[in-house]
Amino acid sequence: MMLLVALLVPLAGAALCWAFGPWLGRGAGWLATLAVGVAFVATLLAGTGAHQALFSWMPGFDFGLSLDALSFVWALVITGVGFVIHLYSIGYMEGDRGYGRYFAYMNFFIFAMMLLVLSDNWVGLLVGWGNVGLASYFLIGHWFERMSAVMAARKAFVMNVVGDVGIMFAIFLIVENVHSIGFTNTFAASATFSPGLLYAICAGLFVGAVAKSAQVPLQTWLPDAMEGPTPVSALIHAATMVTAGVYLVARCAPLWDKSPSAQMMVGTIGALTAIAAAILGAVQWDIKRILAYSTMSQIGYMILGVGVGAYAGGVGHFFTHAFFKALLFLAAGMIIHALHNEQDVRKMGGLAKRMPLAFWGILVGVLAICGVPGFSGFFSKDQVIQGALEHGHPWMYGVALVTAGITAYYMFRLLFITFLGEYRGEVDREKWHAPPWVMALPVAALIIPSAFAGWLMFSPNGAASPWDRFFSNQFAAAASPAIVPEWVTSLLAFGFVLAGLGLAALRYATRDAQENAVARLREESVRIPAFLANAYYMDAFIDLVFVRGTRLLGSIFSRVFDPYFIDGIVRAIAAAARSLGSAIRALQTGLLRAYALVIVVGVGCFLIYYYLVGGR
């Protein structure tokens, strides 16, 4: 019963906010927040091991909800972090013309993600998966009067549909070979799959994961998604949409464990995304885009972890990332809100004293995402890095270490440019908005788990950590002892972090850098390589090959194939019918002698054929 409550209450909240939003006013925000809070409590009360049968269509096609260790963690993060973001939104979105509509979409987003993670079958997962994409379309395009928001929403929706198609093909293969849509039946039958079939299924599922989690090469929609309100960005990046791909791979661990080639594919994409996105994060000026690229990079870490088989580490990084990424976005939202929607960090500076809560929030978030010892990201990220080595992928191990250093550079760059020195913006300080308590409280609350959530993964004296014990029955332990001990990996990772921090401090935190900040930032802006400024030209490539290619193909069909082939065949048939009709009409003279002549000729032809051709 609690599973139904956790699933349906957000849907009910969405329906009420949509139907009565204009009359509810500010109450729509409180109603939506309450709905997510109820879902969080219901998830806690249900606990792991809960199962709720819904209905059965035919043998093998049973629909239900299930809460195991994996879905329990995701459901708690979705509803828990989602609750905090909803509360923050009450203040952030105050005065917005689409206030009720916004909260209807937010609740619908929570419902879609809960359906995705609670379903015990492929069809339920696919329905949730598609609705998550639909909800993101609504929320990214919330300010639809902006053409940039409309285009960003459309781009996100189309690229995610590509992933939906990949999952659909994988499900078709599963149903054809298993004759069931249940996860349990699929995983049990996977031992009988041929290597080719297993790889095809994993590849189809991973196409969906790549699109939803913004991995290379389907990552270009995520930075543009920053056109939505900042709390939407926090929800998409921290607790819901972009982590769905990590959940899918972890959910299908029994399939990936049997296909080393599929694991290599996933780990490779994760490693490449982690470092490629980190490099792009180092050349951004929009505070939300910097955080967007950091999400892509951190999701790359998670995909790398679950891809190579370090499932507990990958899921653990999802868990800690949810807190510190929500904290980073919400603290950034306080700055954007105060500065009248200014997002360019070059027009900030000197905000530490004027916005202390935002400063401490971003500072803790930066320390956590960089993996500074003691903070949450230190424990989870190091597990992923070490897991790559333990599962036999030393080059991924090296890429992950280098990425840690780049992450420290661009995140401390954001911190120094935004909060140190003198204010460089154009907004009069007397006109800065002070955040209401409903925005300040969530930021303050998220500081605690952002700093300490990772201690669940701490294992003193080589003993299993509480996190590992929690997932002991979920994932098979197949790792081999690494040549490099975990403490050495932690030291190496921290060394790269210190290198990145030091470089950022030399460039942006010294007295000389602060005194000449405007000129230095202007010079740096024009010296960014075009290859990086244009995000590896991925958008240009997609536009050239797919968008323009599709338009060219459509033009060929509309101007050549359709008029000269399709319409040509139709016109030829019509002309032939007219000609045949004219010929037959010419025979209808109305004269008896003409008809008699036709009969005589016909009989004569028949007799000739009968006696000469037929051999009579």
C-alpha positions in Angstrom: 0.0 0.0 0.0 2.8 2.4 0.9 4.3 1.9 -2.6 1.1 3.1 -4.2 1.0 6.1 -1.9 4.6 7.0 -2.8 3.8 6.7 -6.5 0.4 8.2 -6.8 0.4 11.1 -4.3 2.8 13.2 -6.5 0.6 12.4 -9.5 -2.5 13.6 -7.5 -0.6 16.8 -6.6 0.3 17.4 -10.2 -3.4 17.0 -11.2 -4.6 19.4 -8.5 -2.0 22.0 -9.2 -2.8 21.8 -12.9 -6.5 22.0 -12.4 -6.7 24.6 -9.6 -3.3 26.4 -9.8 -4.8 29.8 -10.6 -7.1 29.6 -7.6 -4.6 28.1 -5.2 -2.0 30.8 -5.8 1.0 30.3 -3.5 -0.8 27.3 -2.0 0.0 25.4 -5.1 3.7 25.3 -4.1 2.9 24.1 -0.6 0.5 21.5 -1.9 3.1 20.1 -4.3 5.8 20.2 -1.6 3.5 18.3 0.8 2.8 15.7 -1.9 6.5 15.0 -2.3 7.0 14.9 1.4 4.2 12.3 1.8 5.9 10.2 -0.9 9.2 10.4 1.0 7.6 9.2 4.2 5.7 6.5 2.4 9.0 5.2 0.9 10.6 5.1 4.3 7.6 3.2 5.8 7.6 0.7 2.9 11.2 -0.2 3.4 13.3 -2.6 1.3 11.6 -5.8 0.2 8.2 -4.2 -0.3 6.2 -5.4 -3.3 2.9 -4.4 -4.7 1.2 -6.4 -7.5 -0.9 -4.3 -9.8 -2.4 -6.4 -12.5 -1.7 -9.3 -14.9 -2.4 -9.0 -18.6 -1.4 -12.5 -19.6 1.2 -15.1 -18.5 4.6 -13.4 -18.2 3.1 -9.9 -18.5 2.6 -9.0 -14.8 2.8 -5.4 -13.7 3.8 -4.4 -10.2 6.0 -2.2 -8.0 9.0 -3.4 -6.1 11.4 -1.7 -3.6 14.8 -3.4 -3.2 18.0 -1.8 -2.0 18.7 -0.1 -5.4 15.2 1.3 -5.9 15.0 2.3 -2.2 18.1 4.5 -2.5 16.8 6.1 -5.7 13.3 6.6 -4.3 14.6 8.3 -1.2 16.8 10.6 -3.1 14.0 11.5 -5.6 11.5 12.3 -2.9 13.9 13.6 -0.3 16.0 15.9 -2.4 12.9 16.6 -4.5 11.1 17.8 -1.4 13.9 20.3 -0.6 13.9 21.6 -4.1 10.1 22.0 -4.1 10.4 24.0 -0.9 13.1 26.2 -2.4 10.9 26.7 -5.5 8.1 28.3 -3.4 10.3 31.3 -2.9 12.3 31.2 -6.1 9.2 31.1 -8.4 7.1 33.6 -6.4 5.4 36.0 -8.7 5.9 33.8 -11.8 2.9 33.8 -14.1 2.9 30.0 -14.5 3.3 29.3 -10.7 0.7 26.6 -10.5 1.7 25.1 -13.8 5.3 24.9 -12.7 4.5 22.9 -9.6 2.2 20.7 -11.6 5.1 19.8 -13.8 7.4 19.4 -10.9 5.1 16.9 -9.2 4.6 15.1 -12.5 8.4 14.8 -12.8 8.6 13.2 -9.4 5.8 10.8 -10.3 7.5 9.8 -13.6 10.8 9.1 -11.9 9.1 7.1 -9.1 7.4 5.0 -11.7 10.7 4.4 -13.5 12.5 3.2 -10.4 9.7 1.3 -8.6 8.5 -0.7 -11.6 9.4 -4.4 -11.5 9.0 -4.8 -15.3 10.3 -3.4 -18.5 7.0 -1.8 -19.7 6.6 0.1 -16.4 10.2 1.3 -16.6 9.7 2.4 -20.3 6.5 4.3 -19.5 8.3 6.1 -16.6 11.3 6.7 -18.8 9.2 8.4 -21.5 7.3 10.5 -19.1 10.5 11.7 -17.5 11.5 13.0 -20.9 8.0 14.6 -21.3 8.2 16.3 -17.9 11.7 17.7 -18.7 10.3 19.1 -21.9 7.6 20.9 -19.9 10.0 22.2 -17.3 12.9 23.3 -19.5 10.4 25.1 -21.7 8.5 26.6 -18.7 9.3 30.1 -19.8 8.0 29.4 -23.3 7.9 33.1 -24.2 11.7 32.7 -24.7 12.6 31.1 -28.0 15.8 29.8 -26.5 13.8 27.9 -23.8 11.5 26.4 -26.4 14.4 25.3 -28.6 16.3 23.8 -25.6 13.2 21.9 -24.5 12.6 20.6 -28.0 16.3 19.6 -28.2 16.2 17.7 -24.9 13.0 15.9 -25.9 14.2 14.8 -29.3 17.5 13.6 -28.1 15.9 11.6 -25.3 13.5 10.0 -27.7 16.5 8.5 -29.5 17.3 6.8 -26.2 13.7 5.7 -25.8 13.9 3.9 -29.2 17.0 2.1 -28.1 15.3 0.8 -25.0 12.3 -0.3 -27.0 14.4 -2.4 -29.3 16.1 -4.0 -26.3 12.7 -4.8 -24.8 11.5 -6.3 -28.1 14.5 -8.7 -28.0 13.8 -9.5 -24.4 10.2 -10.3 -24.9 10.9 -12.3 -28.0 13.4 -14.5 -26.2 12.0 -14.6 -22.6 8.3 -14.2 -23.3 8.0 -12.1 -20.2 8.4 -8.4 -19.2 9.5 -9.1 -15.6 13.0 -8.1 -14.5 13.4 -11.3 -12.5 12.4 -13.6 -15.4 14.8 -11.7 -17.7 17.8 -11.9 -15.4 17.1 -15.6 -14.8 16.9 -16.4 -18.5 20.0 -14.3 -19.4 22.3 -17.3 -18.9 20.8 -18.8 -22.0 21.4 -15.8 -24.2 24.0 -16.0 -26.9 26.8 -13.4 -26.6 25.5 -11.6 -29.6 22.0 -11.4 -28.3 23.2 -10.3 -24.8 25.4 -7.6 -26.3 22.5 -6.3 -28.5 20.2 -6.1 -25.5 22.8 -4.3 -23.4 23.6 -1.9 -26.3 20.0 -1.0 -26.8 19.5 -0.3 -23.1 22.7 1.7 -23.0 21.6 3.9 -25.9 18.7 5.0 -23.5 21.2 5.5 -20.7 23.5 7.6 -22.9 20.7 9.9 -24.0 19.0 10.3 -20.6 22.3 10.8 -18.7 23.8 13.1 -21.3 26.8 11.0 -22.1 29.0 11.3 -25.2 27.8 11.6 -28.0 24.2 12.5 -26.9 25.2 15.1 -24.3 24.6 18.4 -26.1 21.1 18.8 -24.8 22.1 19.2 -21.1 23.9 22.6 -21.2 21.0 24.1 -23.1 18.6 22.7 -20.5 19.8 25.5 -18.3 17.2 27.7 -19.9 14.7 26.3 -17.4 14.3 27.8 -13.9 17.3 27.0 -11.6 15.3 24.7 -9.3 14.4 22.6 -12.4 18.1 22.4 -13.1 18.7 21.2 -9.6 16.0 18.6 -9.8 17.2 17.3 -13.2 20.8 17.2 -12.3 20.7 16.1 -8.7 17.9 13.7 -8.1 16.0 12.7 -11.3 16.5 12.7 -15.0 20.3 12.5 -15.7 20.8 9.8 -13.1 18.2 7.5 -14.7 20.9 6.0 -17.0 23.0 5.1 -14.0 20.0 3.4 -12.4 19.3 1.5 -15.6 22.8 0.0 -15.8 22.8 -0.8 -12.1 19.4 -2.4 -12.4 20.6 -4.6 -15.2 23.8 -5.7 -13.5 23.0 -9.4 -14.1 23.1 -8.7 -17.9 26.3 -6.6 -17.8 28.1 -9.1 -15.6 27.7 -11.7 -18.4 29.0 -9.4 -21.2 32.5 -8.1 -20.8 32.3 -6.3 -24.1 29.2 -4.5 -23.0 31.0 -3.5 -19.8 33.9 -2.2 -21.7 31.5 -0.1 -23.9 29.9 1.5 -20.8 33.1 2.1 -18.9 34.7 3.7 -22.0 31.8 6.1 -22.6 31.7 7.0 -18.9 35.5 7.7 -18.8 35.4 9.8 -22.0 32.4 11.8 -20.8 34.0 12.5 -17.5 37.1 14.1 -18.9 35.5 15.7 -21.9 32.8 17.5 -19.8 35.4 18.5 -17.2 37.5 20.2 -19.9 34.5 22.1 -21.2 33.5 23.1 -17.6 36.9 24.9 -17.4 36.1 27.4 -20.2 32.5 28.3 -19.2 31.4 31.7 -17.7 27.7 31.0 -17.1 27.5 29.7 -13.5 24.7 27.3 -14.4 26.6 25.9 -17.4 29.7 25.3 -15.3 27.5 23.3 -13.0 25.9 21.5 -16.0 29.2 20.4 -17.3 30.2 19.3 -13.8 27.1 17.1 -13.8 28.0 15.5 -17.1 31.5 14.8 -15.7 30.2 13.4 -12.4 27.6 11.2 -14.2 30.5 10.0 -16.3 32.2 8.8 -13.1 29.0 7.0 -12.1 28.6 5.4 -15.5 32.2 4.4 -15.4 31.7 2.8 -12.0 28.6 0.8 -12.8 29.9 0.0 -16.2 33.1 -1.8 -15.1 31.3 -3.6 -12.3 31.9 -1.3 -9.3 28.2 -1.0 -8.8 28.2 0.0 -5.1 30.8 2.7 -5.9 28.8 4.1 -8.8 25.6 4.1 -6.9 27.3 5.6 -3.9 28.6 8.5 -6.1 25.0 9.0 -7.2 23.9 9.2 -3.6 26.5 11.8 -2.5 26.3 13.7 -5.8 22.5 14.2 -5.3 23.2 16.3 -2.2 26.2 18.4 -3.2 24.9 19.1 -6.7 21.5 20.2 -5.4 23.4 22.4 -2.9 25.5 23.9 -5.7 22.5 24.7 -7.9 20.3 26.1 -5.1 23.1 28.3 -3.8 23.8 29.5 -7.3 20.1 30.2 -7.6 20.3 32.4 -4.6 23.0 34.5 -6.4 21.0 34.6 -9.6 17.8 35.6 -7.7 19.7 38.3 -5.9 21.4 39.7 -9.0 18.2 39.9 -11.1 18.9 36.8 -13.2 22.6 37.5 -13.8 24.4 34.2 -14.5 27.8 35.4 -15.9 30.5 34.9 -13.2 32.6 37.6 -14.8 29.9 40.1 -13.6 30.0 38.8 -10.0 32.9 38.9 -7.5 33.1 40.0 -3.9 29.9 38.2 -2.9 31.3 36.3 0.1 30.4 39.0 2.6 27.1 40.0 1.0 25.8 36.5 0.5 27.5 34.3 3.2 25.0 31.5 3.0 25.5 31.1 -0.7 29.2 31.3 -0.2 29.3 28.5 2.4 26.9 26.4 0.4 29.0 26.6 -2.7 32.2 26.2 -0.7 31.0 22.9 0.8 29.6 21.8 -2.5 33.0 22.5 -4.2 34.9 20.6 -1.5 32.5 17.7 -1.8 32.5 17.5 -5.6 36.3 17.8 -5.7 36.7 14.9 -3.3 38.5 16.7 -0.5 39.1 14.2 2.3 36.3 14.1 4.8 33.7 15.5 2.5 31.1 13.2 0.8 32.6 13.1 -2.7 35.9 11.9 -1.3 34.5 8.5 -0.3 32.3 7.9 -3.3 34.6 9.1 -6.1 37.6 7.2 -4.8 35.5 4.0 -4.8 34.8 4.6 -8.5 38.4 5.3 -9.3 39.7 2.3 -7.3 36.9 0.1 -8.8 38.2 0.8 -12.3 41.6 -0.6 -11.3 40.2 -3.5 -9.4 38.1 -4.6 -12.4 41.1 -4.5 -14.8 40.9 -1.1 -16.5 44.1 0.9 -15.7 43.6 3.5 -18.4 40.2 4.3 -17.0 41.8 4.6 -13.6 44.2 7.2 -15.1 41.5 9.2 -16.8 39.5 9.3 -13.6 42.5 10.6 -11.7 43.2 13.3 -14.2 39.5 14.3 -14.3 39.6 14.8 -10.5 42.3 17.4 -11.0 40.4 19.2 -13.8 37.3 19.2 -11.6 39.1 20.9 -8.8 40.5 23.5 -11.2 37.2 24.6 -12.7 35.1 24.3 -9.5 37.6 26.4 -7.5 37.7 28.8 -10.5 34.0 29.3 -10.1 34.4 29.8 -6.3 37.2 32.4 -6.6 35.7 34.4 -9.5 32.3 34.5 -7.9 33.1 35.3 -4.3 36.6 36.9 -4.1 37.7 40.4 -5.0 35.5 43.3 -5.8 32.0 43.2 -7.3 32.2 43.6 -11.1 28.5 43.5 -12.0 26.0 46.1 -13.2 23.2 45.5 -10.7 23.1 48.2 -8.0 23.9 46.5 -4.7 20.9 48.3 -3.1 18.6 46.4 -5.5 19.9 42.9 -4.6 17.1 40.6 -3.6 17.5 39.0 -0.1 16.4 35.3 -0.3 13.3 34.4 1.7 13.6 31.7 4.3 12.1 29.0 2.1 15.1 29.5 -0.1 17.7 29.8 2.7 16.5 26.8 4.7 17.0 24.2 1.9 20.5 25.5 1.2 21.4 25.3 4.9 19.9 21.9 5.2 21.8 20.4 2.2 25.1 21.5 3.6 25.0 18.7 6.2 24.6 15.7 3.9 26.8 17.3 1.3 29.6 17.2 3.9 28.9 14.0 5.7 26.8 11.6 3.6 29.9 9.9 2.3 30.9 8.5 5.7 28.4 5.7 5.1 31.0 4.4 2.7 33.9 4.6 5.2 35.3 1.2 6.0 37.9 1.2 8.8 40.4 -1.6 9.1 39.3 -3.2 5.9 35.9 -4.1 7.2 32.8 -3.8 4.9 31.2 -0.3 5.1 27.5 0.1 6.0 27.0 1.0 2.3 28.6 -2.2 1.1 26.6 -4.3 3.6 23.4 -2.6 2.4 24.1 -3.7 -1.2 25.6 -7.1 -0.3 22.6 -9.0 -1.7 22.1 -6.7 -4.7 25.3 -6.9 -6.6 27.7 -9.8 -7.1 31.3 -9.1 -5.8 33.6 -9.9 -8.8 36.5 -7.5 -8.2 40.1 -8.7 -7.8 42.6 -7.1 -5.4 44.3 -4.2 -7.2 48.0 -3.7 -7.4 47.6 -0.2 -6.0 46.0 -0.2 -2.5 43.0 2.1 -2.0 44.8 4.4 0.3 47.4 5.1 -2.4 44.6 5.8 -4.9 43.1 8.3 -2.4 46.5 10.0 -2.0 46.9 10.2 -5.8 43.4 11.6 -6.3 44.0 14.2 -3.6 47.3 15.1 -5.2 45.5 15.8 -8.5 42.9 17.8 -6.5 45.6 19.9 -4.9 47.2 20.5 -8.3 43.9 21.7 -9.7 43.2 23.9 -6.7 46.7 25.4 -6.8 46.4 26.3 -10.5 43.0 27.9 -9.9 44.4 29.8 -6.9 47.4 31.1 -8.9 45.1 32.3 -11.8 42.2 33.7 -9.8 42.9 34.1 -6.1 46.1 36.0 -5.9 46.2 39.7 -5.1 47.4 40.5 -8.6 44.6 38.5 -10.2 42.0 40.2 -8.0 43.4 43.7 -8.7 43.3 43.1 -12.5 40.3 40.8 -12.6 38.3 42.6 -15.2 41.1 42.8 -17.7 42.3 39.3 -17.0 38.9 37.8 -17.4 38.3 39.7 -20.6 41.6 38.6 -22.1 40.9 35.0 -21.1 37.5 35.1 -22.7 38.9 36.0 -26.1 41.8 33.5 -25.8 39.6 30.4 -25.3 40.2 28.0 -28.3 37.3 27.9 -30.7 37.3 24.1 -30.5 36.4 24.4 -26.8 34.3 27.5 -27.0 32.1 25.5 -29.5 32.0 22.4 -27.3 34.0 20.2 -29.7 31.6 21.3 -32.5 29.3 18.5 -31.5 26.2 20.7 -32.1 27.5 21.7 -35.5 28.2 18.1 -36.4 24.7 17.0 -35.3 23.2 19.9 -37.2 25.2 19.1 -40.3 24.7 15.3 -40.4 21.3 14.8 -38.8 19.4 18.1 -39.0 20.5 19.3 -42.4 20.8 15.8 -43.6 17.2 15.1 -42.7 16.1 18.3 -44.3 18.0 17.5 -47.5 16.5 14.0 -47.6 13.1 15.5 -47.0 13.7 18.0 -49.8 14.7 15.2 -52.2 11.6 13.3 -51.4 9.3 16.3 -51.7 10.8 17.7 -54.9 11.9 14.6 -56.7 10.7 11.3 -55.3 7.1 12.3 -54.4 6.2 14.3 -57.6 8.0 12.2 -60.1 7.8 8.7 -58.6 4.9 8.4 -56.3 2.7 11.0 -58.1 4.1 9.8 -61.4 2.9 6.2 -60.9 -0.5 7.5 -59.9 -0.7 9.8 -63.0 0.5 6.9 -65.2 -2.2 4.6 -63.9 -4.8 7.3 -64.5 -3.5 8.0 -68.0 -3.5 4.2 -68.8 -7.1 3.9 -67.5 -8.2 6.9 -69.6 -6.5 5.5 -72.8 -8.0 2.0 -72.2 -11.4 3.6 -71.7 -11.0 5.6 -74.9 -10.1 2.5 -76.9 -13.0 0.5 -75.5 -15.3 3.4 -76.0 -14.3 3.6 -79.7 -15.6 0.0 -80.1 -19.0 0.9 -78.9 -20.4 2.3 -82.2 -24.0 1.2 -81.8 -24.0 -0.5 -85.2 -25.2 -4.1 -85.4 -22.9 -5.0 -88.3 -19.9 -3.8 -86.4 -20.8 -6.0 -83.4 -21.4 -9.0 -85.8 -18.0 -8.4 -87.3 -16.3 -8.4 -83.9 -18.0 -11.7 -83.1 -17.0 -13.3 -86.3 -13.4 -12.2 -85.9 -13.4 -13.4 -82.4 -14.7 -16.9 -83.3 -12.2 -17.1 -86.1 -9.3 -16.3 -83.8 -10.5 -18.9 -81.3 -10.8 -21.6 -84.0 -7.3 -20.8 -85.4 -5.8 -21.1 -81.9 -7.8 -24.3 -81.1 -6.7 -26.2 -84.3 -3.3 -24.7 -85.0 -1.8 -23.7 -81.7 -3.6 -26.3 -79.6 -2.5 -29.1 -82.0 -6.1 -30.3 -82.8 
